[in-house]
Amino acid sequence: METQEAILNETDGRYLRQAIAWSATGRERGNRPFGAVIIGADGSLLAEAYCNTSETGDCTGHAETNAVRLVSPKVSREVLAGATLYSSGEPCVMCAGAIFWSNIRRVIFGIDAVSLRVFRGERAEQRDAELSCRDVFAASPHAIECIGPALLEEASVPHRGFWKT
């Protein structure tokens, strides 16, 4: 099945590229290559983060979860309802749950989980729970808009040569 890539406007493209840049930073620091940026409805930068699981030893240190941890103590759930989370990769089940609990209602991601699995291969320690973030969001009592994959070629770059097959 071929992946249908979303077309983004200039603003969404800029912020998704910022998340992709954070994924490269994470990789440079020895972590898995994922980044996330949260932008308020007014265009303000609320949080940005990369995956830091290797640096910290914290298996929950995914980029999206780290960004939600940074923003949650500072910004109300009402404000977060108008925010967009940009993720270099499709949020995993844990990150989708964190997005739900934060009350963020819009998510845009780069590489999708299916394409990412091609990079990861079949090694057990690199496999993920094969449940789309869309399935998690669909179980939410409030709507969470989900756009992606987008900028797939750009979002794939930090993954090239990273994963062991």
Disulfide bonds with the S-S distance in Angstrom:
none
